[in-house]
Amino acid sequence: MEENNPWRWNRGNITDREVHEKASTGTTDNMIRECSTHGYFSDDDLCPACNSEGKFIMRGNERDSLARRLALALRHAPEKFDLEMDINGWIDIKDIIRQFKKSNERRYHWLRPHHFRAISETDPKGRYEVRGNVIRATYGHSLEIELDLPTDNIPTSLFYPCSPEEAENLLEVGISPSGRSHVHLSATVRSAAEAGKVHHSRPTILEVDTASMVASGETVWHAGVTVYLADSVAGEYLTVLPDDDPEFVLARAKWDEEE
């Protein structure tokens, strides 16, 4: 019963965890909330579709903590949490909840299955997928798994960031996975530039002729919102994106402003 729940006040939809977030930040920013009509939303005080306040689901720091642990379990090392992953990368959500609580009951005592759906549906990059009672990462695996992701409607060109020093070598030998099970390609110049900026101060962007790859029988999978995967990319499908590409110019201008 509601009155037996130690984490809920008797006033409306406000929980002690929500009050704690407001007290510490002075705002509801970064919370995940649920609109009864339009579903989960985050990083907004009100539902973007109808401006309703919605029901509190989890605080921003809870989401970030859970997402970091999920990345380890779903992409790299499920065995660290004594979890079983099937050949397509799926793990039972109830097993994850049980193991996370077992490792840190105080931090995850509130965790329920709907929190995983909330994270999946509000992640801007589409890093997680929930089907029924199971969840998986859509990309970023260092584990070898068999992908059953969509392979239709692949863009004719995708993009890959690298350091200026390695660009010439990649044009010759192609791109192979580095610490991951697949090569990760970006749907837009902007997303490739943002990914490259994490590792290189001024990345070079390679354009991938995915139309020719697919025509030659290569498989390209659609993983996250802007992420595509391939086993490898031969050098014959690669060209260096010109510096005067409009999207690349905008990305570099943004970096200059931030510096």
Beta strands, then each sheet from edge to edge (+ up, - down):
strand 1: 32-35
strand 2: 39-42
strand 3: 55-58
strand 4: 91-92
strand 5: 128-131
strand 6: 134-137
strand 7: 157-162
strand 8: 183-186
strand 9: 204-209
strand 10: 220-222
strand 11: 227-230
strand 12: 238-240
sheet 1: 2+ 1- 3+
sheet 2: 4+ 6- 5+
sheet 3: 7+ 9- 12+
sheet 4: 8+ 11- 10+
end
